[in-house]
Amino acid sequence: MTIWLSEELKAVRDQLMMVASAGRSLGPMEIRSIVQNLTALVELAEVDEHELRVFRLDQAGKQGRSIVEQLAGEAMGNMMLDGEKIVRPNFGRKS
């Protein structure tokens, strides 16, 4: 079962509007029920926000990796064009 945050919030709103239009006030049990619903909806919103943050970080990471790969390819391509150059690794030793 899928729970849509917007639909659940609309249900709470409709419940409150019915009480207001009837001209009556909420009893302690009704208030407690609404608070429990809202607490659950806050938790759902936090989970959705966390999932969205993870998705956005993943997308940014993918974009960053592709840029790094492109730049590395260009750098290696430029070095390969000059066949007279010998590329020697330097592992921190002094020459």
Buried (B, 14 or more C-beta within 10 A) or exposed (E): EEEEEEEBBEEBEEBEEEBEEEEEEBEEEBEEBBEEBEEEBEEBEEEEEEEEEEEEEEEEEEEEEEEEEEEEEEEEEEEEEEEEEEEEEEEEEEE
